[in-house]
Every structure is written in structure tokens, then in C-alpha cells.
């Protein structure tokens, strides 16, 4: 059966059939459907469906999501990039983004910059998929 967790993902309505087919899900997994976007919920996602979402990203479907922790992985946000990559941002049990510290207890600057970049990408994808629910902040408008 594998390691299972709760998962939600949101993608554009125009990608509904393609996304459900690639994820091997039916319409019973749709939690919410608005004009421009659809949100699915999978209560027992095997290994956070990482292989399925990787295929979805490679197929050019724009999406973002979140999964709870499993036995072998932390909870995380995830999203697709325009290049077809699947990106994860680790979170702690409270939903806060995590960054490791070095041996001296200081912030790992390189990892911090990477996480900042990923969070900015996350916001752009959320806005692109569901703009009314995820408006860009003033400093993000360029």
C-alpha cells in the first residue's frame, strides 16, 4: 500500500480532463470547482502522489498544492514550473516554511535564498491558477 497522506491540489478548469487522467482520479476527488479553477482532495495519497504530480508538471499543467506529512517525508507545498518541474517547499507541523541552520546555529543563507525564490514562484503559480483567491501583493507586481 505504501506511505499515505492527505493532499490537496488546484489547477485550471481548462486542464481538468488532462489532470484527472494523468493523476488517475475521477470527478469524485473534486472538492471545489469554480469558474476558472478546480481543487481536488485525496485523503490517502500514496507517497503524496509525487510520481503522478511529476508527470502532470511534465505534461505542462500548471498547478499548486499541499500535502501533509507521511512516514518518510515532511508536509510540504508543491507546484509546477513553466519548465515542467515539480517543486516542493518543506513545512513544519504548523505549516511554517522550514530552513535548516548551520552548525553554529546560524541561518543557512544559500538555502534561505532558495526558499525565498521558491515562495515567490509559489505565489506566481497560485495567482496564475486562481487570481481572485491569490491576488499579487504590491511588491510582486512587476
Secondary structure as GFF3:
##gff-version 3
##sequence-region A 1 142
A	DSSP	beta_strand	4	12	.	.	.	ID=ss1
A	DSSP	three_ten_helix	13	15	.	.	.	ID=ss2
A	DSSP	alpha_helix	16	23	.	.	.	ID=ss3
A	DSSP	three_ten_helix	27	29	.	.	.	ID=ss4
A	DSSP	beta_strand	30	33	.	.	.	ID=ss5
A	DSSP	beta_strand	37	46	.	.	.	ID=ss6
A	DSSP	three_ten_helix	47	49	.	.	.	ID=ss7
A	DSSP	alpha_helix	50	58	.	.	.	ID=ss8
A	DSSP	beta_strand	63	67	.	.	.	ID=ss9
A	DSSP	beta_strand	76	80	.	.	.	ID=ss10
A	DSSP	beta_strand	86	90	.	.	.	ID=ss11
A	DSSP	alpha_helix	109	129	.	.	.	ID=ss12
A	DSSP	three_ten_helix	138	140	.	.	.	ID=ss13
###
